Amino acid sequence: MSSVMDDPTLERHFKGHRDAITSLDFSSNMKQIASGSVDACVMIWNTRPQMRAYRFVGHKDAVTCVQFSPSGHLVASASRDKTVRLWVPSVKGESTVFRAHTGTVRSVSFSSDGQTLLTSSDDKSIKVWTVHRQKFLFSLNQHINWVRCARFSPDGRLIVSASDDKTVKLWDKNSRECIHSFCEHGGYVNHADFHPSGTCIAAASTDNTVKVWDIRTHKLLQHYPVHSATVNSLSFHPSGNYLITASSDSTLKILDLLEGRLLYTLHGHQGPASCVSFSRTGDFFASGGADEQVMLWRTNFDSVDYSEVLEQKGAADEKASVHSRYSQPSAQESGAAGVSSQKSSSTAPVSPGAGQPDSIPAALASTLQHIVGQLDVLTQTVAILEQRLTLTEDKLKECMEMQRQSVSEN
C-alpha cells in the first residue's frame, strides 16, 4: 500500500440550479443525487457521465429539504410553500403533493423501512405520515420555535428534532412523548441526526459548534468548536467513525469521532456551504452551497484499516505542521477546492455501539430491494391515479351542475 491514507478529492461539479442549494441526498445505488434549492426546483443529477440531469418543477417557493426513499424509487421534497411532494426520479418527474403544515416545511425524512415520512415546520410541529396515500398519523408539539430538522433513528423507534428554540429533543415514536431535551447549544439548532449505531446524536448550530450526545445517558460526549460561522448541516459516515459538517464559513470539515479531532478542512464553495451528505456506502459525499453548485467528492480516507490511519496521522503530526502538504489544492480538484489536514483538542471517543446485524446474502438483498422498489412505484402510481380520478370527478360534478342550471333556465 503506497499511501495508507489519501485525502478527499473533488470529482465533479453539477451546475443547473439558479439559486442557493439547500439540501441534497444520494440514492441507495449511488447513481443519482437529488438536490433542492431556493429556486423552487428539485434536480436529480446522474453520477454516471453523459447522463442528463432532471429538473422537477412543482413547488411554488424555495425547496428546503430533499431525501430519497431507502429503495431509491421515490424522492420526497419539502418547501416554503407548506407542502411536501413525492417524486418518481425519472425523466417524467411525476409527483403527488400534500399540504403538510401551516408554515414552511423545513425537513422531510423517510423511516428506514420506507413506509413512514417525518416532517418538521415553522409551525413548531413535527408530523408523521404514511408514505402510501400520505395519511397523517400524529404530531409532536413541544418545541416553542421553528423546527429545522427531524430524523428517525436507524431502528425507527426514536425521533430527533432540532429547533430555533435552541434545543434538540429526543422522542419515543410509540408513546409520542419527549424523552429528553438537550439544551447545551447557545444558538438556533439547524440540523440533527442519529449516529449509524443509534446510540448517539449530533447537532449543528448557529453558535458555530457541533455537539455529540449519548442518548442512553443523555451526556454530552463531544463538542467541536471548529467553524468560524454557523454550522448548517452534518452527515455521519456509514462506519460511524467520521462526521462531516458544512458551514457558512464556506468550509466542509471532516471530524474523526474515535479520536475526537478535526481531520480535514475542505475549501470548495464560494460563500456559505449549506448542506452535505455521505453516500450510502460512504465512498463519496456531496456538498451544496450559496454558489448554486453541487460538488461530488471521493472520500478516499475511509478505505483503509482505521489503526493504520491513526498511525499515519500520528507520524504526520510529529514530522510536520498540521497544514504542511495538504494546504495546496491538488491538480485533480479542478480549481478552488483545497484540502487541509488538522488536529484539534481531543474529546471522548464515540462508541460504535453493539454489534451490527448479520449481513443478508447479496442476491436476496438485491431481490428484496427490487420488490420494495416496485412497491414504491406502484404506491406512487396509485396515488397519482387517485389524484387524477378526484380531478375527473370534480370536473364531472362541475359539468352536471352547469347542465342542471341550463335545464332549469330553459
C-alpha positions as a Markdown table, in Angstrom:
| # | Residue | x | y | z |
|---|---|---|---|---|
| 1 | Met | 0.0 | 0.0 | 0.0 |
| 2 | Ser | 1.8 | 3.1 | -1.2 |
| 3 | Ser | -0.3 | 5.6 | 0.7 |
| 4 | Val | -2.0 | 4.5 | 3.8 |
| 5 | Met | -4.5 | 7.4 | 3.8 |
| 6 | Asp | -5.5 | 9.6 | 0.9 |
| 7 | Asp | -7.1 | 13.0 | 1.0 |
| 8 | Pro | -10.7 | 13.5 | -0.2 |
| 9 | Thr | -10.8 | 14.7 | -3.8 |
| 10 | Leu | -13.3 | 16.7 | -5.7 |
| 11 | Glu | -14.7 | 14.5 | -8.6 |
| 12 | Arg | -17.3 | 16.7 | -10.3 |
| 13 | His | -19.3 | 19.9 | -10.2 |
| 14 | Phe | -23.0 | 20.0 | -11.1 |
| 15 | Lys | -24.4 | 23.3 | -12.2 |
| 16 | Gly | -28.1 | 23.9 | -13.0 |
| 17 | His | -29.8 | 25.5 | -10.0 |
| 18 | Arg | -30.5 | 29.2 | -10.2 |
| 19 | Asp | -30.2 | 30.0 | -6.5 |
| 20 | Ala | -28.6 | 28.6 | -3.3 |
| 21 | Ile | -28.6 | 24.9 | -2.8 |
| 22 | Thr | -30.5 | 24.0 | 0.5 |
| 23 | Ser | -30.3 | 20.2 | 0.6 |
| 24 | Leu | -29.0 | 17.0 | -1.1 |
| 25 | Asp | -29.1 | 13.3 | -0.8 |
| 26 | Phe | -27.8 | 10.2 | -2.6 |
| 27 | Ser | -29.9 | 7.4 | -4.0 |
| 28 | Ser | -29.1 | 4.0 | -2.4 |
| 29 | Asn | -27.3 | 2.7 | -5.6 |
| 30 | Met | -25.2 | 6.0 | -5.8 |
| 31 | Lys | -26.4 | 6.5 | -9.4 |
| 32 | Gln | -28.3 | 9.7 | -8.6 |
| 33 | Ile | -28.1 | 12.7 | -6.3 |
| 34 | Ala | -31.2 | 14.8 | -5.5 |
| 35 | Ser | -30.8 | 18.5 | -4.7 |
| 36 | Gly | -33.2 | 21.2 | -3.6 |
| 37 | Ser | -32.8 | 24.9 | -4.0 |
| 38 | Val | -34.2 | 28.4 | -3.1 |
| 39 | Asp | -35.1 | 28.5 | -6.9 |
| 40 | Ala | -38.1 | 26.2 | -6.0 |
| 41 | Cys | -36.7 | 23.3 | -8.2 |
| 42 | Val | -35.7 | 19.8 | -7.3 |
| 43 | Met | -32.8 | 18.5 | -9.5 |
| 44 | Ile | -31.9 | 14.8 | -10.0 |
| 45 | Trp | -28.2 | 14.5 | -11.1 |
| 46 | Asn | -27.0 | 11.3 | -12.6 |
| 47 | Thr | -23.5 | 10.4 | -11.4 |
| 48 | Arg | -22.7 | 8.4 | -14.5 |
| 49 | Pro | -21.1 | 10.5 | -17.2 |
| 50 | Gln | -23.1 | 11.6 | -20.3 |
| 51 | Met | -26.4 | 11.2 | -18.4 |
| 52 | Arg | -28.6 | 14.3 | -18.3 |
| 53 | Ala | -30.0 | 15.8 | -15.1 |
| 54 | Tyr | -33.7 | 16.1 | -14.5 |
| 55 | Arg | -35.3 | 19.4 | -13.3 |
| 56 | Phe | -38.6 | 18.9 | -11.4 |
| 57 | Val | -40.8 | 22.0 | -11.2 |
| 58 | Gly | -43.9 | 22.0 | -9.0 |
| 59 | His | -43.2 | 23.8 | -5.7 |
| 60 | Lys | -44.3 | 27.4 | -5.6 |
| 61 | Asp | -41.5 | 28.6 | -3.3 |
| 62 | Ala | -38.0 | 27.5 | -2.0 |
| 63 | Val | -37.3 | 23.8 | -1.6 |
| 64 | Thr | -35.9 | 23.3 | 1.9 |
| 65 | Cys | -35.1 | 19.6 | 2.0 |
| 66 | Val | -34.9 | 16.5 | -0.3 |
| 67 | Gln | -34.5 | 12.9 | 0.5 |
| 68 | Phe | -34.5 | 9.6 | -1.4 |
| 69 | Ser | -36.6 | 6.7 | -0.1 |
| 70 | Pro | -34.4 | 3.8 | 1.1 |
| 71 | Ser | -35.1 | 1.9 | -2.2 |
| 72 | Gly | -34.3 | 5.0 | -4.3 |
| 73 | His | -37.6 | 4.8 | -6.2 |
| 74 | Leu | -39.1 | 8.0 | -4.6 |
| 75 | Val | -37.7 | 11.4 | -3.7 |
| 76 | Ala | -39.5 | 13.5 | -1.1 |
| 77 | Ser | -39.2 | 17.3 | -1.1 |
| 78 | Ala | -40.2 | 19.9 | 1.5 |
| 79 | Ser | -40.9 | 23.5 | 0.7 |
| 80 | Arg | -41.6 | 27.0 | 1.9 |
| 81 | Asp | -44.9 | 26.7 | 0.1 |
| 82 | Lys | -46.0 | 24.5 | 3.1 |
| 83 | Thr | -46.3 | 21.3 | 1.0 |
| 84 | Val | -44.4 | 18.1 | 0.6 |
| 85 | Arg | -44.1 | 16.4 | -2.8 |
| 86 | Leu | -43.2 | 12.8 | -3.6 |
| 87 | Trp | -41.5 | 12.4 | -7.0 |
| 88 | Val | -40.6 | 9.5 | -9.2 |
| 89 | Pro | -36.9 | 10.3 | -10.0 |
| 90 | Ser | -37.2 | 9.6 | -13.8 |
| 91 | Val | -37.5 | 11.8 | -16.9 |
| 92 | Lys | -41.3 | 12.3 | -16.5 |
| 93 | Gly | -40.9 | 13.7 | -13.0 |
| 94 | Glu | -44.4 | 12.8 | -11.9 |
| 95 | Ser | -45.3 | 13.8 | -8.3 |
| 96 | Thr | -48.0 | 13.7 | -5.7 |
| 97 | Val | -48.4 | 16.7 | -3.4 |
| 98 | Phe | -49.9 | 17.2 | 0.0 |
| 99 | Arg | -50.2 | 20.2 | 2.3 |
| 100 | Ala | -48.2 | 19.1 | 5.3 |
| 101 | His | -48.1 | 22.1 | 7.7 |
| 102 | Thr | -49.4 | 25.7 | 8.2 |
| 103 | Gly | -45.9 | 27.1 | 7.9 |
| 104 | Thr | -42.7 | 26.5 | 5.9 |
| 105 | Val | -41.9 | 22.7 | 5.9 |
| 106 | Arg | -38.2 | 22.6 | 6.9 |
| 107 | Ser | -37.4 | 18.9 | 6.6 |
| 108 | Val | -38.7 | 15.6 | 5.3 |
| 109 | Ser | -37.3 | 12.2 | 6.1 |
| 110 | Phe | -38.1 | 8.6 | 5.4 |
| 111 | Ser | -38.1 | 5.8 | 8.0 |
| 112 | Ser | -35.5 | 3.1 | 7.3 |
| 113 | Asp | -38.3 | 0.7 | 6.1 |
| 114 | Gly | -39.6 | 3.4 | 3.6 |
| 115 | Gln | -43.1 | 3.2 | 5.0 |
| 116 | Thr | -43.3 | 6.4 | 7.0 |
| 117 | Leu | -42.5 | 10.1 | 6.4 |
| 118 | Leu | -41.4 | 12.6 | 9.1 |
| 119 | Thr | -41.8 | 16.4 | 8.5 |
| 120 | Ser | -40.9 | 19.4 | 10.6 |
| 121 | Ser | -42.0 | 23.0 | 10.2 |
| 122 | Asp | -42.0 | 26.7 | 11.2 |
| 123 | Asp | -45.4 | 26.0 | 12.7 |
| 124 | Lys | -43.4 | 24.4 | 15.6 |
| 125 | Ser | -44.7 | 20.9 | 15.0 |
| 126 | Ile | -43.3 | 17.6 | 13.8 |
| 127 | Lys | -45.6 | 15.3 | 11.9 |
| 128 | Val | -45.6 | 11.6 | 11.0 |
| 129 | Trp | -47.3 | 10.3 | 7.8 |
| 130 | Thr | -47.7 | 7.1 | 5.9 |
| 131 | Val | -45.9 | 7.1 | 2.5 |
| 132 | His | -48.8 | 5.3 | 0.9 |
| 133 | Arg | -51.7 | 7.8 | 0.5 |
| 134 | Gln | -49.8 | 10.3 | 2.7 |
| 135 | Lys | -52.1 | 9.7 | 5.6 |
| 136 | Phe | -51.5 | 11.8 | 8.7 |
| 137 | Leu | -50.7 | 9.7 | 11.8 |
| 138 | Phe | -49.8 | 12.1 | 14.6 |
| 139 | Ser | -47.8 | 15.2 | 15.6 |
| 140 | Leu | -45.3 | 16.1 | 18.2 |
| 141 | Asn | -45.7 | 19.6 | 19.7 |
| 142 | Gln | -43.3 | 20.6 | 22.5 |
| 143 | His | -41.0 | 22.9 | 20.6 |
| 144 | Ile | -41.6 | 26.7 | 21.1 |
| 145 | Asn | -40.0 | 27.9 | 17.9 |
| 146 | Trp | -39.4 | 26.8 | 14.3 |
| 147 | Val | -38.4 | 23.1 | 13.9 |
| 148 | Arg | -35.5 | 23.0 | 11.4 |
| 149 | Cys | -34.9 | 19.3 | 11.2 |
| 150 | Ala | -36.4 | 15.9 | 12.3 |
| 151 | Arg | -35.0 | 12.4 | 11.7 |
| 152 | Phe | -35.9 | 8.8 | 12.6 |
| 153 | Ser | -33.4 | 6.6 | 14.4 |
| 154 | Pro | -32.0 | 3.7 | 12.4 |
| 155 | Asp | -34.4 | 1.3 | 14.1 |
| 156 | Gly | -37.3 | 3.7 | 13.6 |
| 157 | Arg | -38.3 | 3.7 | 17.3 |
| 158 | Leu | -37.0 | 7.2 | 18.2 |
| 159 | Ile | -37.1 | 10.7 | 16.6 |
| 160 | Val | -34.6 | 13.5 | 17.0 |
| 161 | Ser | -35.6 | 17.1 | 16.3 |
| 162 | Ala | -33.6 | 20.4 | 16.1 |
| 163 | Ser | -35.2 | 23.8 | 16.7 |
| 164 | Asp | -34.7 | 27.5 | 16.8 |
| 165 | Asp | -35.7 | 27.3 | 20.5 |
| 166 | Lys | -32.1 | 26.2 | 20.9 |
| 167 | Thr | -33.0 | 22.6 | 21.9 |
| 168 | Val | -32.5 | 19.2 | 20.5 |
| 169 | Lys | -35.4 | 16.9 | 21.5 |
| 170 | Leu | -35.5 | 13.1 | 21.6 |
| 171 | Trp | -38.9 | 11.5 | 21.1 |
| 172 | Asp | -40.3 | 8.0 | 21.5 |
| 173 | Lys | -42.3 | 7.2 | 18.4 |
| 174 | Asn | -44.6 | 4.7 | 20.0 |
| 175 | Ser | -45.5 | 6.7 | 23.2 |
| 176 | Arg | -45.2 | 10.0 | 21.3 |
| 177 | Glu | -43.6 | 11.5 | 24.3 |
| 178 | Cys | -40.4 | 13.7 | 24.6 |
| 179 | Ile | -37.8 | 11.5 | 26.3 |
| 180 | His | -35.2 | 14.3 | 26.8 |
| 181 | Ser | -34.3 | 17.8 | 25.8 |
| 182 | Phe | -30.7 | 18.7 | 25.1 |
| 183 | Cys | -30.2 | 22.4 | 25.9 |
| 184 | Glu | -26.4 | 22.9 | 25.6 |
| 185 | His | -26.4 | 24.8 | 22.3 |
| 186 | Gly | -26.1 | 28.6 | 22.6 |
| 187 | Gly | -27.8 | 29.3 | 19.3 |
| 188 | Tyr | -30.5 | 28.0 | 16.9 |
| 189 | Val | -30.1 | 24.3 | 16.1 |
| 190 | Asn | -30.1 | 23.9 | 12.3 |
| 191 | His | -29.6 | 20.1 | 11.9 |
| 192 | Ala | -29.5 | 16.9 | 14.0 |
| 193 | Asp | -29.1 | 13.2 | 13.1 |
| 194 | Phe | -28.5 | 9.8 | 14.6 |
| 195 | His | -25.2 | 8.0 | 14.6 |
| 196 | Pro | -25.5 | 4.8 | 12.5 |
| 197 | Ser | -25.4 | 2.7 | 15.7 |
| 198 | Gly | -28.4 | 4.6 | 17.0 |
| 199 | Thr | -26.7 | 5.2 | 20.3 |
| 200 | Cys | -25.6 | 8.9 | 19.8 |
| 201 | Ile | -26.9 | 12.0 | 18.1 |
| 202 | Ala | -25.1 | 15.0 | 16.6 |
| 203 | Ala | -26.4 | 18.5 | 16.2 |
| 204 | Ala | -25.2 | 21.6 | 14.3 |
| 205 | Ser | -25.9 | 25.2 | 15.5 |
| 206 | Thr | -25.7 | 28.9 | 14.7 |
| 207 | Asp | -23.3 | 29.0 | 17.8 |
| 208 | Asn | -20.7 | 27.7 | 15.3 |
| 209 | Thr | -20.3 | 24.4 | 17.1 |
| 210 | Val | -21.2 | 20.7 | 16.6 |
| 211 | Lys | -22.1 | 18.6 | 19.6 |
| 212 | Val | -22.5 | 14.8 | 20.1 |
| 213 | Trp | -24.6 | 13.3 | 22.9 |
| 214 | Asp | -25.1 | 9.7 | 24.1 |
| 215 | Ile | -28.8 | 9.2 | 24.0 |
| 216 | Arg | -28.7 | 6.4 | 26.7 |
| 217 | Thr | -27.0 | 8.6 | 29.4 |
| 218 | His | -28.1 | 12.0 | 27.9 |
| 219 | Lys | -24.5 | 13.1 | 28.4 |
| 220 | Leu | -22.6 | 15.4 | 26.1 |
| 221 | Leu | -19.8 | 13.3 | 24.6 |
| 222 | Gln | -18.1 | 15.7 | 22.2 |
| 223 | His | -18.0 | 19.4 | 21.5 |
| 224 | Tyr | -16.4 | 20.7 | 18.3 |
| 225 | Pro | -15.9 | 24.5 | 18.1 |
| 226 | Val | -14.1 | 24.1 | 14.7 |
| 227 | His | -16.0 | 26.5 | 12.5 |
| 228 | Ser | -15.9 | 30.3 | 12.4 |
| 229 | Ala | -19.6 | 30.7 | 11.4 |
| 230 | Thr | -22.9 | 29.0 | 11.6 |
| 231 | Val | -22.9 | 25.2 | 11.0 |
| 232 | Asn | -25.7 | 24.4 | 8.6 |
| 233 | Ser | -25.6 | 20.7 | 8.1 |
| 234 | Leu | -23.9 | 17.4 | 9.1 |
| 235 | Ser | -23.7 | 13.8 | 8.0 |
| 236 | Phe | -22.4 | 10.7 | 9.6 |
| 237 | His | -20.1 | 8.3 | 7.6 |
| 238 | Pro | -21.9 | 4.9 | 7.5 |
| 239 | Ser | -19.0 | 3.3 | 9.5 |
| 240 | Gly | -19.8 | 5.7 | 12.3 |
| 241 | Asn | -16.2 | 6.8 | 12.6 |
| 242 | Tyr | -16.4 | 10.2 | 10.9 |
| 243 | Leu | -18.7 | 13.2 | 10.8 |
| 244 | Ile | -18.7 | 15.8 | 8.0 |
| 245 | Thr | -20.1 | 19.3 | 8.5 |
| 246 | Ala | -20.9 | 22.3 | 6.2 |
| 247 | Ser | -20.7 | 25.9 | 7.4 |
| 248 | Ser | -21.4 | 29.5 | 6.5 |
| 249 | Asp | -17.6 | 30.0 | 6.8 |
| 250 | Ser | -17.6 | 28.3 | 3.3 |
| 251 | Thr | -15.7 | 25.2 | 4.5 |
| 252 | Leu | -16.6 | 21.5 | 5.0 |
| 253 | Lys | -14.9 | 19.8 | 7.9 |
| 254 | Ile | -14.4 | 16.1 | 8.5 |
| 255 | Leu | -14.2 | 15.0 | 12.1 |
| 256 | Asp | -12.6 | 11.9 | 13.5 |
| 257 | Leu | -15.2 | 10.7 | 16.1 |
| 258 | Leu | -13.0 | 7.9 | 17.5 |
| 259 | Glu | -10.1 | 10.3 | 18.2 |
| 260 | Gly | -12.3 | 13.3 | 18.9 |
| 261 | Arg | -10.5 | 15.6 | 16.5 |
| 262 | Leu | -10.6 | 17.5 | 13.2 |
| 263 | Leu | -9.2 | 15.5 | 10.3 |
| 264 | Tyr | -9.7 | 17.7 | 7.2 |
| 265 | Thr | -10.9 | 21.1 | 6.2 |
| 266 | Leu | -12.2 | 21.3 | 2.6 |
| 267 | His | -12.3 | 24.6 | 0.6 |
| 268 | Gly | -14.5 | 24.3 | -2.4 |
| 269 | His | -17.5 | 26.6 | -2.2 |
| 270 | Gln | -17.5 | 30.3 | -2.8 |
| 271 | Gly | -19.7 | 31.6 | 0.0 |
| 272 | Pro | -21.6 | 29.6 | 2.6 |
| 273 | Ala | -21.7 | 25.8 | 2.4 |
| 274 | Ser | -25.3 | 24.9 | 3.2 |
| 275 | Cys | -25.6 | 21.1 | 3.0 |
| 276 | Val | -23.5 | 18.0 | 3.0 |
| 277 | Ser | -24.3 | 14.2 | 2.8 |
| 278 | Phe | -22.3 | 11.0 | 2.6 |
| 279 | Ser | -23.4 | 8.3 | 0.1 |
| 280 | Arg | -25.0 | 5.2 | 1.5 |
| 281 | Thr | -21.7 | 3.3 | 1.3 |
| 282 | Gly | -19.5 | 6.3 | 2.4 |
| 283 | Asp | -17.3 | 6.1 | -0.7 |
| 284 | Phe | -18.5 | 9.6 | -1.8 |
| 285 | Phe | -20.0 | 12.7 | -0.3 |
| 286 | Ala | -21.7 | 15.7 | -1.9 |
| 287 | Ser | -21.9 | 19.3 | -0.8 |
| 288 | Gly | -24.0 | 22.3 | -1.8 |
| 289 | Gly | -23.8 | 26.0 | -1.2 |
| 290 | Ala | -24.9 | 29.5 | -1.9 |
| 291 | Asp | -22.7 | 29.4 | -5.0 |
| 292 | Glu | -25.5 | 27.4 | -6.7 |
| 293 | Gln | -23.1 | 24.4 | -7.1 |
| 294 | Val | -23.4 | 20.8 | -6.1 |
| 295 | Met | -20.0 | 19.2 | -5.6 |
| 296 | Leu | -19.3 | 15.4 | -5.6 |
| 297 | Trp | -16.2 | 14.4 | -3.6 |
| 298 | Arg | -14.5 | 11.0 | -3.3 |
| 299 | Thr | -13.9 | 10.1 | 0.3 |
| 300 | Asn | -10.7 | 8.1 | -0.1 |
| 301 | Phe | -9.5 | 8.1 | 3.5 |
| 302 | Asp | -12.2 | 5.6 | 4.6 |
| 303 | Ser | -11.0 | 2.7 | 2.6 |
| 304 | Val | -8.1 | 1.6 | 4.8 |
| 305 | Asp | -7.7 | 0.0 | 8.2 |
| 306 | Tyr | -8.5 | 2.5 | 10.9 |
| 307 | Ser | -5.5 | 1.7 | 13.1 |
| 308 | Glu | -3.2 | 2.4 | 10.1 |
| 309 | Val | -5.0 | 5.8 | 9.6 |
| 310 | Leu | -4.3 | 6.7 | 13.2 |
| 311 | Glu | -0.7 | 5.5 | 12.9 |
| 312 | Gln | -0.1 | 7.6 | 9.8 |
| 313 | Lys | -1.8 | 10.7 | 11.3 |
| 314 | Gly | 0.4 | 10.4 | 14.4 |
| 315 | Ala | 3.6 | 10.2 | 12.3 |
| 316 | Ala | 2.5 | 13.1 | 10.1 |
| 317 | Asp | 1.8 | 15.2 | 13.2 |
| 318 | Glu | 5.3 | 14.5 | 14.5 |
| 319 | Lys | 7.0 | 15.3 | 11.3 |
| 320 | Ala | 5.4 | 18.5 | 10.2 |
| 321 | Ser | 2.9 | 21.2 | 11.0 |
| 322 | Val | -0.7 | 20.4 | 10.5 |
| 323 | His | -1.1 | 22.3 | 7.2 |
| 324 | Ser | 2.1 | 21.1 | 5.6 |
| 325 | Arg | 1.4 | 19.1 | 2.4 |
| 326 | Tyr | -2.3 | 19.4 | 2.4 |
| 327 | Ser | -2.7 | 23.2 | 2.2 |
| 328 | Gln | -2.5 | 23.4 | -1.7 |
| 329 | Pro | -5.3 | 22.1 | -3.9 |
| 330 | Ser | -4.3 | 19.1 | -6.0 |
| 331 | Ala | -4.5 | 19.2 | -9.8 |
| 332 | Gln | -7.4 | 16.9 | -10.0 |
| 333 | Glu | -9.5 | 19.1 | -7.7 |
| 334 | Ser | -10.3 | 21.5 | -10.5 |
| 335 | Gly | -9.9 | 25.0 | -9.3 |
| 336 | Ala | -10.9 | 26.4 | -6.0 |
| 337 | Ala | -11.2 | 23.2 | -4.0 |
| 338 | Gly | -8.4 | 22.6 | -1.4 |
| 339 | Val | -7.9 | 20.2 | 1.4 |
| 340 | Ser | -6.1 | 20.7 | 4.7 |
| 341 | Ser | -5.4 | 18.2 | 7.4 |
| 342 | Gln | -5.7 | 19.4 | 11.0 |
| 343 | Lys | -5.8 | 18.3 | 14.6 |
| 344 | Ser | -8.0 | 19.8 | 17.3 |
| 345 | Ser | -8.2 | 19.1 | 21.0 |
| 346 | Ser | -9.3 | 15.6 | 21.8 |
| 347 | Thr | -12.6 | 14.7 | 23.3 |
| 348 | Ala | -14.2 | 11.5 | 24.5 |
| 349 | Pro | -14.4 | 8.9 | 21.6 |
| 350 | Val | -17.8 | 7.8 | 20.4 |
| 351 | Ser | -18.5 | 4.1 | 20.9 |
| 352 | Pro | -19.8 | 2.5 | 17.7 |
| 353 | Gly | -22.3 | 0.6 | 19.8 |
| 354 | Ala | -23.4 | -3.0 | 19.8 |
| 355 | Gly | -22.6 | -5.5 | 17.0 |
| 356 | Gln | -24.2 | -5.0 | 13.7 |
| 357 | Pro | -26.9 | -7.4 | 12.4 |
| 358 | Asp | -25.8 | -10.3 | 10.3 |
| 359 | Ser | -25.4 | -9.5 | 6.6 |
| 360 | Ile | -28.1 | -10.7 | 4.1 |
| 361 | Pro | -26.8 | -12.6 | 1.0 |
| 362 | Ala | -26.3 | -10.2 | -1.8 |
| 363 | Ala | -28.7 | -11.9 | -4.3 |
| 364 | Leu | -31.5 | -12.0 | -1.7 |
| 365 | Ala | -30.8 | -8.3 | -0.7 |
| 366 | Ser | -30.9 | -7.3 | -4.4 |
| 367 | Thr | -34.2 | -9.2 | -4.9 |
| 368 | Leu | -35.8 | -7.6 | -1.8 |
| 369 | Gln | -34.7 | -4.2 | -2.8 |
| 370 | His | -36.2 | -4.7 | -6.3 |
| 371 | Ile | -39.5 | -5.8 | -4.8 |
| 372 | Val | -39.6 | -2.8 | -2.4 |
| 373 | Gly | -38.7 | -0.5 | -5.3 |
| 374 | Gln | -41.6 | -1.9 | -7.4 |
| 375 | Leu | -44.0 | -1.5 | -4.5 |
| 376 | Asp | -42.8 | 2.2 | -4.1 |
| 377 | Val | -43.5 | 2.8 | -7.8 |
| 378 | Leu | -47.0 | 1.0 | -7.6 |
| 379 | Thr | -47.8 | 3.1 | -4.5 |
| 380 | Gln | -46.9 | 6.3 | -6.3 |
| 381 | Thr | -48.8 | 5.3 | -9.5 |
| 382 | Val | -51.9 | 4.5 | -7.4 |
| 383 | Ala | -51.6 | 7.9 | -5.7 |
| 384 | Ile | -51.3 | 9.7 | -9.0 |
| 385 | Leu | -54.3 | 7.8 | -10.4 |
| 386 | Glu | -56.3 | 8.7 | -7.3 |
| 387 | Gln | -55.4 | 12.4 | -7.8 |
| 388 | Arg | -56.5 | 12.3 | -11.4 |
| 389 | Leu | -59.7 | 10.5 | -10.5 |
| 390 | Thr | -60.5 | 13.2 | -8.0 |
| 391 | Leu | -59.9 | 15.9 | -10.6 |
| 392 | Thr | -62.1 | 14.0 | -13.1 |
| 393 | Glu | -64.9 | 13.6 | -10.5 |
| 394 | Asp | -64.7 | 17.4 | -9.7 |
| 395 | Lys | -64.9 | 18.2 | -13.4 |
| 396 | Leu | -67.9 | 15.9 | -13.9 |
| 397 | Lys | -69.7 | 17.5 | -10.9 |
| 398 | Glu | -69.0 | 20.9 | -12.4 |
| 399 | Cys | -70.4 | 19.8 | -15.8 |
| 400 | Met | -73.5 | 18.2 | -14.2 |
| 401 | Glu | -74.1 | 21.4 | -12.2 |
| 402 | Met | -73.8 | 23.5 | -15.3 |
| 403 | Gln | -76.2 | 21.2 | -17.2 |
| 404 | Arg | -78.7 | 21.3 | -14.3 |
| 405 | Gln | -78.6 | 25.1 | -14.3 |
| 406 | Ser | -79.0 | 25.2 | -18.1 |
| 407 | Val | -82.1 | 22.9 | -17.8 |
| 408 | Ser | -83.7 | 24.9 | -15.0 |
| 409 | Glu | -83.1 | 28.2 | -17.0 |
| 410 | Asn | -84.9 | 26.7 | -20.0 |
